[in-house]
Amino acid sequence: MEIITNLSQFCISEKTAAAIGKFDGIHLGHRRLLGEILGRRDGLASCVVTFDPLPEVFFGTLKSGVLSTREEKRRAFDRMGVDYLVELPFDREMAGMDPERFVREILCERLHAAVIAAGPDLSFGDRGRGDFALLRRMEKECGFQTVMIGKEEYQGQVISSTLIRKLVQEGRMEEVRACLGISYQILGTVLHGNAIGRTIGIPTVNQIPEADKLLPPHGVYYSTVLLDGKEYPGMTNIGVKPTVSRTGALTVETHLYDFRGDLYGRVITTSLLTFRRPERKFSGIDELKQTMQKDLAAGREYHGIR
């Protein structure tokens, strides 16, 4: 996959089928949209057009974190087989761009879009005046075909990034999976921790999440970790470890069942499957260890580990 981030210097030489969206948390609606441009039999290259940062982040209206960091989105699009990922730098110039100019100069001249797929709530350009209706009006002038992709629903609600953020903030991980199509993921490099887990016989791999990543409530989750294409069952604690840490630093720590090996410096993806219990401060190491042993035993049953 080719990643394009420089607005002034890119021009794709072949004709493309382009999907436009914010793609924060690549949910079932996004996957339906991406399915329209992937694997086309007309020979068009697949192209995803998105904005970085999100407009809500740029304008300060997003009060929570993002569902997908830049790197998480890049890896997801690459796995799907996208040919080109265009990350348009969202700044004052982009926010104020005339929408007709956006269509002509970016979608037509630089992307050579022959097909443009988007949702009915598409918005771009000055004051959000660019929408799907504008694309339709410019079809003949620019020589592309538009495809509107309808919304997906979950339990009578339209699946959206806003809905999924709410579910994540409430720790409803099974419902998050139902909307995303996959479990909620945290990508990160394994770093050295304080080794408390190892001293009590429960070693963990430690990740420091990206600052803008939305995390669920502090607590214990059953999880899996993806490493070199293989999944390992685990138990993840998200929080500040009030019993053993005085720094208040937020960490994501995962114990991998029956795993042996050194993962320091490796990039792993932790998938949160279900919420076990909230984080709390224990009276000391002994009580912490006893509770974690109960968590681990219940986790073995959850994962089906003998």
Secondary structure, DSSP 8 states (H G I E B T S, - for coil): -EEE--TTT---SS-EEEEES--SS--HHHHHHHHHHTT-TT--EEEEEEEES-HHHHHT---S-BSS-HHHHHHHHHHHT-SEEEEEE-SHHHHT--HHHIIIIIIIIIT-EEEEEE-TT--BSGGG-B-HHHHHHTHHHHT-EEEE----EETTEE--HHHHHHHHHTT-HHHHHHHHSS-EEEEEEEE----HHHHTT---EEE---TTB----SEEEEEEEEETTEEEEEEEEEE--TTT-SS---EEEEEETT--S--TT-EEEEEEEEEEEE----SSHHHHHHHHHHHHHHHHHHHT--
